Amino acid sequence: MKNNDTEKRRKTIRNSTVDFLVFTKDAGEDSIEVRVQDGEVWLTQDGIAQLFDVDRSVVTKHLKNIFQDGELTEEATRAKFAQVADNGKTYQYNFYALPAIIAVGYRTNSSRAVQFRQWATKVLETFTKQGYVLDKERLTNGQIFDESYFDHLISEIQEIRASERRFYQKITDIYATAVDYSLDSKTTKDFFATVQNKMHYAVHGSTAAEVIMSRADHAKEHMGLTSWKNAPNGKIVKADVSVAKNYLFQDELQELNEIVAMYLDYAIRQARRHVPMTMEDWASKLDAFLQFNDAEILQDNGKVTAAIAKAFAESEFEKYRVIQDKNYQSDFDRLMAETAEAKYPE
């Protein structure tokens, strides 16, 4: 049981500190002992030396200079923790927080430290270009993604599942739970711009605009709609005819719902495993789920714009409105007809 708890703790640590431990994993350093205490990542001098592939004396020298230069304060970035040594006895060791680890990485001259600096620079450039910083408040406070974070995330996902939102809105709601979520990032703008069309295309081979263009027809029953706000007996109104989902058949709706359910199930499973998901993770997972269902992935914006489809559907509605008004029976009309029939039976 103890081994399982240790493995779970290590897995939680490696999935909680996101970017820093992504670097240690990519560098092949799975054996580095990383401590998480009070929402902060800590390493001993031996651990830092192992991380950057240098002698411990190099780390000691850099830490001394970092504190002397006033770059960081020793009080804020060093703490003593008890740890069991190889001889089985427990000793107090000095551990250093993530800001100190990063500072050493920028002062160390080794191939591993160079890799670290290249990685850190790439991360910072990505954040700058895409317009987001990874959970600013959490980084400022030195916090990690702990148990309470994932408990809250699970509750949030369950609320999304229970909501009455449209299928593609549920997908975007899950996407918005990403640890690095930003409305202004290019990844978000691209995802939001394509998610609805990708889902439609996967199910019936047309974008949302294309399905409206191909199925809206004033001469058809209910103008080709299979659902509308006041269905089945209420009137169709203009707002109903430019919603692509309203033209879908039952089997198409079921397939869409199944894909959304898979996406939500995966989100819950990742949260229970304490795996933080980024915007890129969620964007790529949508394509992965569609491919898993043997669906084709939309590669462009389709042949019809949303504006053209909306204009076409509304023009068809103007023709259909005349037919609908002529044949429509309200509750009042039906009641009067039933009353007259009862009063004057044949």
Secondary structure, DSSP 8 states (H G I E B T S, - for coil): -HHHHHHHHHHHHHHHSTHHHHHHHHTT-TT---EEETTEEEEEHHHHHHHHT--HHHHHHHHHHHHHTTSS-HHHHEEEEEEE-TTS-EEEEEEEEHHHHHHHHHH--SHHHHHHHHHHHHHHHHHHHHT--TTHHHHHTT----HHHHHHHHHHHHHHHHS---HHHHHHHHHTT-TT--TTSHHHHHHHHHHHHHHHHHHHSS-HHHHHHHH--TTSGGGG-S--TTTTTS---GGGGG-GGGG--HHHHHHHHHHHHHHHHHHHHHHHTT----HHHHHHHHHHHHHHTT-----S--SS-HHHHHHHHHHHHHHHHHHHHHH---HHHHHHHHHHHHHS--
